Amino acid sequence: MPATTKRDRDAVSGLRERPEADVLIIGGGINGIATFRDLALQGVDVALVERGDFVSGASSASSHMIHGGVRYLENGELRLVKESVAERNGLVRTAPHYVKPLPTTIPIARTFSGVLTAPLRLLVTHGKGAPRERGALLIKIGLMIYDTFSRDGGAVPRHRVRGRRASQRAFPQLDTRFRYTATYHDASMHDPERLALDVLRDGLEAGDHARAANYLAAVGASDGAVELRDETTGERFAFHAKVVVNTSGPWTDLTNAALGVPTAYMGGTKGSHIVLDNPALAEATRGNEIFFEAADGRIVLIYPLKGRVMVGTTDIDADPSQPARCTEAEVDYFFELVAQVFPHITVDRSQIVYSFAGIRPLPRHDDVSPGFVSRDYRIERGTIGSTPAFSLVGGKWTTFRALGESVTDAVLAQLGRTRRVSTVGLAIGGGAGFPRGIAARRAWVEAHRGVHDVAFAERMLERYGTRAAGVLAALPADPAPLPHARGHYREELAHLAATEHVVSLADVLLRRTSLAFVGGMTPETLTEVAEAIAGPLGWDADEVAAQCAAATRLLADEHGVRLADAGRENVRS
């Protein structure tokens, strides 16, 4: 592992110097981070460790949505739908800088299809066997039920169904075989990694009793302690806790095995996505996520995002011990489905600027079709030696707050403590005091822009929410723009490196910014970003070169990206 910022290795040193806490959380995805925040707010002495970067595993491969899960209705998961819709509505309010209402449109080819088979799947086969295409009537019924869960003040509009003519007017490029479209609203989560970092920072700011470190792996257990390994140095030390919480997602069983308590809870599936630079496809969506059901029952989404179009996702059984990659067969599958929805729009591999894949933290599902495996969560109890331990099974981005609350309540009960702070309605990070409306935004910008011009301050507010106040205060009046790192500034990235647990160049490219996601990266991009963050991370010229080489390999191996020459878009290798 390349050299790291002293600040972040100080986080590891702090754990080594006081190697004990009431609670040790293993796994720094969104669910582990949400649990960490909640416990920290209760005043619990809590530590979180993550073997890689924060939110770099399953949580980094999301579909960028906060959604209630209309499909879960067919599985009879009413509790999960109700909770998911409530959490979606809550996040629109508590994290408005990163979570915004998203119109979602379903193209529908049939009228009555699925009306009989859907109840059969729910009541008799329980998700087994091949699904049938859903028709307009079934979807209408489902959306009516879905809307009933949103009666808490109308965070998002209710659904509408269009006939053929109205659908063609609304979406002129849509295939004419579709007789209807149904539009409802969920929510876009356009910067999931940054949202997770806000949740983490909320926990850390609760006080010195809350500590977290990335690139610190749990690799064993003995004598009542968990053995931790610093992935940047290889150094190991023992850490004692009264309760251990395993939130390592699809790797939960592997983590438990390393701790000497084998389990067989997990049965995750792989989901892949591609990101296209295709203006015609973006225009065809009319700002809607297009939510389309394939003949095999998989859901495919065509989603305009950050000036690009994301297409996903697959649902394939996967082995968490193996790397998850988007395959050429999956790309072919996506292209076939796009052609079924928008047949007159050309898509090809030259337009792919980024791809990614992850494994969902789903429970074992035996012969249940992957697309129908429950997305709900549960908490399994056990011990590591004599230490009480909890393993989280399942969970998804939308319900992270509620899930963290459930795990926290279980841990508090184990510790004999009571909850003192509710996270319901509690603003997250830069969502606190986020200005609503044009006048409020202008007032916020004027109050916080300091030496900066209005346009720059507005850009920072959009990027960081009200945490932009700290960014603006830390930057000079004329920060240096980076010509090959679209819209970013040298001093801005240096500030991120000094304050946001950055360890490698890839952390900035993939998770502190959207630079990799939107594509167009060149070797010059990597060099500019690496040189911008080199100062706070203590990198010399050799380390900058090593980081650029490592990031180049990672982008090619894990995301199908081959860096282009300056001035050319990057394309899939």
Disulfide bonds with the S-S distance in Angstrom:
none
